[in-house]
């Protein structure tokens, strides 16, 4: 028979754990049955411990009745493999120039090694993950990106034409967690490299997802890049564009924030930029009152909503 502690013997740590669960309750209730698309890649993927904690977050979302969809890239792994086989990497304005040899490596790393490892890791945590790439059931159909304004041809880099939402909705309804690598296909079955941020945004907008979360190596949007205390917890689409116009948002943050605004304009309810290099970033952002990153929405409804 278990010996119960008296009230004055209970460690406050246990009570704090209960309070944390209660704080999460309204957010779980609002998100139950809703779709949350998570873009994962970059530096967070290079740390096994951080990866484990992120996948724990994704698995927990499914167990509390939310439908997570994980979209991943894998630039560092691709670069490593290209060096190993002696293929030179070339970039133009941040986009990888993808010739035939590079595309073969991209597909091998993304759709093979990384995608299946992530699905397997979720399985070991008790989740039911299905590893997919855009070539599976024409999940991500693309057309070749035309030459850029300066005449540069990026090769096997695609512009997304459509997303197979029927497949994703069926998997989510059947208790699976789709894990999608950013490789697309054209009408002839040719493989194309896709920017993972772009792929995640396309999936989220096609599904009219409740949330789109970008895991990055930055905290979010700050009014002063050097001051962590200047982080914006919530931004409306209008505020975001004004901050770009007045130069507060600049450099590499401009395309990230523009992508967030574009996703909201196309039907995603809320978009988040959060730091994926801290433990359990997804849970901290969406299940706590304060959050850890910047949340974007059409118009600010309250200081922090789910």
C-alpha positions in Angstrom: 0.0 0.0 0.0 1.4 3.4 -1.0 2.2 5.8 1.9 0.8 9.2 1.0 2.6 12.4 2.1 0.9 15.0 4.2 0.3 18.4 2.6 3.2 19.9 4.5 5.6 17.2 3.3 4.8 17.7 -0.4 7.8 19.1 -2.4 6.9 22.3 -4.1 8.5 20.9 -7.2 5.6 18.5 -7.6 3.1 21.3 -7.2 5.0 23.4 -9.8 4.8 20.4 -12.2 1.0 20.4 -11.7 0.8 24.1 -12.3 2.7 23.7 -15.6 0.2 21.1 -16.8 -2.7 23.4 -15.9 -1.1 26.3 -17.7 -0.9 24.1 -20.8 -4.5 23.0 -20.6 -6.2 25.9 -22.4 -3.7 25.7 -25.2 -4.2 22.0 -25.6 -7.9 22.5 -25.7 -7.7 25.2 -28.4 -5.3 23.1 -30.6 -7.0 19.7 -30.2 -7.7 18.2 -33.6 -5.9 21.1 -35.4 -2.9 20.8 -37.7 0.5 22.2 -36.7 3.3 22.3 -39.4 6.8 22.4 -38.0 9.9 23.2 -40.1 13.0 21.6 -38.7 16.6 21.8 -39.9 19.9 23.6 -39.8 21.9 23.8 -36.6 19.3 22.0 -34.4 19.7 18.8 -36.5 23.5 18.7 -35.7 22.9 18.2 -32.0 21.6 14.7 -31.1 20.3 15.8 -27.7 18.4 18.8 -29.1 17.0 16.6 -31.9 15.7 14.1 -29.3 14.0 16.8 -27.4 12.4 18.3 -30.5 11.1 14.9 -31.5 9.8 14.4 -28.0 7.8 17.6 -28.5 6.4 16.4 -31.8 5.4 13.1 -30.3 3.7 14.7 -27.4 1.6 16.9 -29.6 0.2 13.9 -31.3 -0.6 12.2 -28.0 -2.6 15.2 -26.8 -4.8 15.3 -29.9 -2.9 17.7 -32.1 -1.8 16.8 -35.7 1.8 17.7 -36.2 3.5 17.5 -39.6 7.2 17.8 -39.6 9.0 19.2 -42.7 12.8 19.0 -42.7 15.8 20.1 -44.6 19.3 19.0 -44.1 21.8 21.5 -45.6 24.8 20.6 -43.4 24.4 16.9 -44.0 24.1 17.5 -47.8 27.3 19.6 -47.7 29.1 16.9 -45.8 28.1 14.2 -48.3 29.0 16.4 -51.3 32.5 17.0 -49.9 32.8 13.2 -49.2 32.1 12.3 -52.9 34.0 15.3 -54.3 31.1 17.3 -55.7 31.5 21.1 -55.3 28.7 23.1 -53.7 27.6 26.3 -55.4 25.1 28.8 -54.1 23.5 31.9 -55.6 21.7 34.4 -53.4 21.4 31.7 -50.7 19.9 29.0 -53.1 21.8 25.9 -53.9 22.7 25.4 -57.6 21.6 21.8 -58.1 23.0 20.0 -61.1 22.4 16.3 -61.8 25.1 15.0 -59.4 24.1 17.4 -56.6 20.4 16.4 -57.0 21.3 12.7 -56.6 23.1 13.5 -53.3 20.3 15.8 -52.1 17.7 13.1 -52.6 19.9 10.4 -51.1 20.5 12.5 -47.9 17.1 14.1 -47.5 14.7 11.4 -48.6 16.9 8.5 -47.5 19.2 9.0 -44.5 17.7 11.9 -42.6 14.0 11.3 -43.4 14.1 7.7 -42.3 16.2 8.4 -39.2 13.7 11.0 -38.0 10.8 8.7 -38.6 12.6 5.9 -36.8 13.5 8.2 -33.8 9.8 9.2 -33.4 8.9 5.6 -33.5 11.3 4.8 -30.6 9.5 7.6 -28.6 6.2 5.9 -29.1 4.9 7.9 -32.1 3.7 6.5 -35.5 5.7 8.4 -38.0 5.7 8.0 -41.8 8.7 9.2 -43.7 7.8 10.9 -47.0 9.3 13.0 -49.7 7.5 15.0 -52.4 7.8 12.2 -54.9 5.6 9.9 -52.8 2.1 10.0 -54.2 3.1 13.3 -55.8 3.0 14.9 -52.4 4.8 18.0 -53.6 4.4 18.7 -57.3 6.8 21.3 -58.7 7.9 22.9 -61.9 11.4 23.9 -62.7 12.3 27.3 -61.4 13.0 29.6 -64.4 16.3 31.3 -64.7 16.7 34.2 -62.3 16.6 37.9 -63.3 20.4 37.9 -63.6 20.2 34.9 -65.9 21.5 32.3 -63.4 19.9 28.8 -63.9 19.6 27.0 -60.5 19.2 23.6 -62.2 17.0 21.1 -60.3 15.4 23.7 -58.1 11.6 23.7 -58.2 8.7 26.0 -57.6 5.8 24.3 -55.8 2.7 23.8 -57.9 0.5 21.7 -55.5 0.4 19.7 -52.3 -1.4 16.3 -52.0 -3.5 17.4 -49.0 -5.7 14.2 -49.2 -2.7 12.1 -48.4 -1.6 14.2 -45.4 -5.2 14.5 -44.0 -5.6 10.7 -44.3 -2.3 10.0 -42.5 -3.1 12.5 -39.7 -6.6 11.1 -39.2 -5.1 7.6 -39.0 -2.8 8.6 -36.0 0.3 9.0 -38.1 2.9 11.8 -38.0 4.0 12.7 -41.5 7.7 13.5 -41.8 8.4 15.2 -45.1 11.8 15.9 -46.7 12.0 18.8 -49.1 12.3 17.0 -52.4 9.6 17.5 -55.0 8.7 16.0 -58.4 7.5 17.3 -61.7 4.9 15.7 -64.0 7.7 13.6 -65.5 8.9 12.2 -62.2 12.1 14.3 -62.2 13.4 15.2 -58.7 13.8 18.8 -57.6 15.4 20.4 -54.6 13.1 22.7 -52.6 13.9 25.2 -49.9 12.6 23.6 -46.7 11.1 26.8 -45.4 9.2 27.2 -48.7 8.0 23.6 -48.5 6.8 23.9 -44.9 4.9 27.1 -45.8 3.3 25.5 -48.8 2.1 22.5 -46.8 0.7 24.7 -44.0 -1.1 27.0 -46.4 -2.5 24.1 -48.4 -3.9 22.5 -45.2 -5.0 25.9 -43.8 -3.0 24.8 -40.7 -3.7 26.3 -37.3 0.0 26.9 -36.8 3.3 27.0 -38.8 6.4 26.9 -36.7 9.9 27.7 -38.0 12.6 26.3 -35.8 15.7 28.4 -36.3 18.9 29.4 -34.5 17.5 32.8 -33.5 15.0 33.8 -30.8 12.6 35.6 -33.1 12.2 39.3 -34.1 13.9 41.9 -32.0 13.6 45.7 -32.1 17.3 45.7 -31.3 19.2 42.7 -32.7 21.8 43.0 -29.9 19.2 43.1 -27.0 17.5 39.8 -26.1 15.0 41.8 -24.0 13.7 43.6 -27.1 12.1 40.4 -28.5 8.6 40.9 -30.0 6.3 38.2 -28.5 3.5 39.0 -31.0 3.4 40.8 -34.3 0.5 41.5 -36.6 1.1 41.3 -40.4 0.8 45.1 -40.6 3.3 45.7 -37.9 5.7 43.2 -39.5 5.6 45.0 -42.9 6.1 48.3 -41.1 9.1 47.0 -39.3 10.6 45.9 -42.7 9.8 49.3 -44.2 11.5 51.3 -41.4 14.6 49.0 -41.3 14.0 47.4 -37.9 13.7 44.1 -39.7 16.7 43.8 -42.1 19.1 41.4 -43.8 18.3 37.7 -43.5 15.3 38.3 -41.3 13.4 40.0 -44.2 12.7 36.8 -46.2 11.8 34.9 -43.0 9.3 37.5 -41.8 7.9 37.9 -45.3 7.3 34.2 -45.5 5.4 34.3 -42.2 3.2 37.2 -43.4 2.6 35.4 -46.7 1.5 32.2 -44.9 -1.0 34.1 -42.8 -2.4 36.0 -45.8 -2.9 32.5 -47.4 -4.9 31.1 -44.5 -2.5 29.9 -41.8 -3.9 31.3 -38.5 -0.6 31.8 -36.7 3.1 31.5 -37.6 6.0 31.3 -35.1 9.7 31.9 -35.4 11.4 30.3 -32.4 14.9 29.2 -31.3 15.3 25.5 -32.0 18.6 25.2 -30.3 17.1 25.3 -26.8 15.4 22.2 -25.2 11.7 21.6 -25.9 11.2 24.8 -27.9 7.8 23.8 -29.4 6.2 23.1 -26.0 7.7 26.2 -24.5 6.2 28.4 -27.3 2.7 27.0 -27.7 1.9 25.6 -24.3 3.0 28.5 -22.0 1.6 31.9 -21.4 4.8 33.8 -22.1 6.3 31.7 -25.0 9.9 32.0 -26.2 9.8 33.3 -29.8 7.8 35.7 -32.0 4.3 34.8 -33.0 2.7 36.3 -36.1 -1.0 36.7 -36.7 -3.4 38.7 -38.9 -4.3 41.1 -36.1 -3.2 40.9 -32.5 -6.1 39.4 -30.5 -4.4 39.3 -27.1 -0.8 39.4 -25.8 -0.5 35.6 -26.1 -3.1 33.3 -27.5 -2.7 29.7 -28.5 
